[in-house]
Amino acid sequence: MEKNKIRQVQKEKAKNKFSRKDLKKSSPLDASISYKDLEESEEELEDQYETEDENDDQNQKDTSLSLDILNLELPKYPPKIKTVLLLLKGEKFRVLHYGFKGYGNDKETSYFKHNVFDNFSKAASVIESYANGFYDFENPRREDFYERFKSEMLLKVNENSTDVKNKTNRHFLSYYMKFWDGVDVKISALTFNGKPNAKTLAMTLFRIGIGKSQKLKDDFIKLDSKSLNGDHLRKTNFVLEILNEILRSSEDKTFTEDTFFANLNENDEFKNILKHLGGKNGQN
């Protein structure tokens, strides 16, 4: 009688067994993102490429991002499937980029998959340097990042093919960056809409240059007020030496030493920084 009971229990357990694939472990976050989300159709992506994206912001969100960079724990996937960069504002700015599962769905699959890490890594590095090019007495806003970069400053470009360059821009610039205030913005909003404005581009390179080097950032703001002629910099050897180092640090070849100096001197953001020359740590 006891043996019959044991056999019955074993039969019931066998009926309720899960297959091995059903027992595959997954995190709650993984479960919240369907494979359908990860496999956007090429048709949907092509539709997005055809759309004009002039500062295409998403609706603002109430949730704030953690500023504790050292203790930050990133999810396996971004909270929004096309959000690939995260800009954090703390004591210093940090730009983090997510993993790339689900980001290679395009007709030029091989090219984009082979270059995806390089493109997002380069964009993250340049944007981070630009963000750290703001001084403590400035109050950078999200809008200060709009239309400030040439696409080739952010992306790896195949110079031998205009067609590949255009496809690269359409593909990678259609992804999003999340700002410190929780707002997702298309990366294309950060690039110039048409021909770059020389004064704005010069200021972008200035910020990238000093954002890469704390020494250059400190050296510039410690320039004596005697380096000024009204609200412009004087063209002295000492001033030109510092500006040339900043230009080299930006690693961009757009300007000569003279054109960099001239365009910076006409930029309103730059003039605001000049007001603080000679002040202790940038403070008057």
JOLIN-V766120 format. One line per field, one symbol per residue. burial: 1 if it has 9 or more other C-alpha atoms within 8 Angstrom, else 0. A space follows every 10 residues. Layout:
burial = ???
This chain:
burial = 0000000000 0000000000 0000000011 0000000101 0100100010 0000100000 0000000010 0000001100 1011111111 0011101101 0001100010 0110110111 1111111111 1111000000 0000011111 1001110000 0000100111 1111111111 0111111111 1100010011 1111111111 1110011111 1110001100 0110000011 0111111111 0000101001 1011111001 1011011110 0100
